Amino acid sequence: MTRFDWLRKEVEVVPRKKFFVFEPVSSVELEHVEKSFGPLPRDYKEFVEEFGKAKMFLAPRTPLYLLEVIAPPRILRNSSEAGRRENCATFIKLGYYVNTGSVGLAWLNGQ
């Protein structure tokens, strides 16, 4: 049994098409980010290597997804999202969850 067996099973039993959308991502794209910023979180890498970019849990009667895993990560330099974090010049956006907001890593001025 692997870490994401539960998700694979759920994807198989959900009767609605496009409730879960997965798009493969090349490992080269992840390596490029890691060369610049260091290792990405292990959980994130394992998920992305298996499922790729993901949009999950389509909201009823809307085109919106409740959870998005961004792959490769979106690098936001000197953006308002990065600027909201103290001393943050770059924000590495890994995902987004409705009502909670962005999930990512703050790159603190070269640290």
C-alpha positions as CSV (number, residue, x, y, z in Angstrom):
1,M,0.0,0.0,0.0
2,T,1.4,3.4,-0.9
3,R,0.7,6.9,0.5
4,F,-1.8,7.8,-2.2
5,D,-3.8,4.6,-2.6
6,W,-6.8,6.3,-0.9
7,L,-6.8,9.0,-3.6
8,R,-6.5,6.5,-6.5
9,K,-9.5,4.6,-5.1
10,E,-11.6,7.8,-4.6
11,V,-10.8,8.9,-8.2
12,E,-12.1,5.5,-9.5
13,V,-15.4,5.6,-7.7
14,V,-16.4,9.3,-8.2
15,P,-19.0,9.1,-11.0
16,R,-18.5,12.7,-12.3
17,K,-15.9,13.3,-15.0
18,K,-13.5,16.1,-14.4
19,F,-14.1,16.1,-10.6
20,F,-10.4,15.3,-10.4
21,V,-8.1,16.6,-13.2
22,F,-4.4,15.4,-13.3
23,E,-1.8,16.6,-15.8
24,P,1.6,14.9,-16.0
25,V,4.7,17.1,-15.2
26,S,8.2,16.4,-16.2
27,S,10.7,15.8,-13.4
28,V,13.1,18.1,-15.2
29,E,10.7,21.0,-14.4
30,L,10.9,20.2,-10.7
31,E,14.7,19.8,-10.8
32,H,15.0,23.3,-12.4
33,V,13.2,24.8,-9.3
34,E,15.3,22.8,-6.9
35,K,18.5,23.9,-8.5
36,S,17.5,27.5,-7.9
37,F,15.9,27.2,-4.5
38,G,16.9,23.9,-2.9
39,P,14.8,20.8,-2.2
40,L,11.0,20.9,-2.5
41,P,9.0,19.3,0.3
42,R,9.0,15.5,0.0
43,D,5.2,15.2,0.2
44,Y,4.8,17.7,-2.6
45,K,7.3,15.9,-4.8
46,E,5.8,12.5,-4.2
47,F,2.4,13.7,-5.1
48,V,3.5,15.6,-8.2
49,E,5.7,12.7,-9.5
50,E,2.6,10.4,-9.3
51,F,-0.3,12.7,-10.3
52,G,1.3,15.9,-11.7
53,K,-0.5,19.1,-11.7
54,A,-3.9,18.6,-10.1
55,K,-7.3,20.2,-9.8
56,M,-9.5,18.4,-7.3
57,F,-13.0,18.6,-5.9
58,L,-15.0,20.5,-8.6
59,A,-17.4,22.8,-6.8
60,P,-21.1,22.2,-7.6
61,R,-22.6,24.3,-10.4
62,T,-19.3,26.3,-10.9
63,P,-16.1,25.9,-12.9
64,L,-14.0,26.3,-9.7
65,Y,-11.9,23.6,-8.0
66,L,-11.5,23.6,-4.2
67,L,-7.9,22.4,-4.2
68,E,-5.2,22.9,-6.8
69,V,-1.7,21.5,-6.7
70,I,0.5,23.6,-8.9
71,A,3.3,21.8,-10.8
72,P,5.8,22.9,-11.5
73,P,5.6,25.5,-8.7
74,R,4.9,29.0,-9.6
75,I,7.7,31.4,-8.8
76,L,6.5,34.8,-7.8
77,R,9.2,37.4,-7.5
78,N,8.5,40.8,-6.0
79,S,4.8,40.2,-6.3
80,S,2.1,41.3,-3.9
81,E,1.8,37.7,-2.7
82,A,5.5,37.5,-2.0
83,G,5.5,41.0,-0.4
84,R,2.9,40.1,2.2
85,R,5.5,37.9,3.8
86,E,8.2,39.7,5.9
87,N,11.5,40.0,4.1
88,C,10.3,37.8,1.3
89,A,11.6,38.6,-2.2
90,T,10.2,35.3,-3.8
91,F,7.2,33.1,-3.1
92,I,7.2,29.6,-4.4
93,K,3.6,28.7,-4.9
94,L,2.8,25.0,-4.5
95,G,-0.9,25.0,-4.4
96,Y,-4.2,26.8,-3.5
97,Y,-7.1,25.8,-1.3
98,V,-10.4,27.7,-1.4
99,N,-11.1,29.7,1.8
100,T,-7.5,29.2,3.0
101,G,-5.5,30.6,0.2
102,S,-2.1,29.9,-1.3
103,V,0.3,27.2,0.0
104,G,4.0,27.7,-0.7
105,L,7.5,28.5,0.4
106,A,8.8,32.0,1.2
107,W,12.3,32.5,-0.1
108,L,13.8,35.0,2.4
109,N,16.2,37.2,0.5
110,G,18.5,34.4,-0.7
111,Q,18.2,32.2,2.4
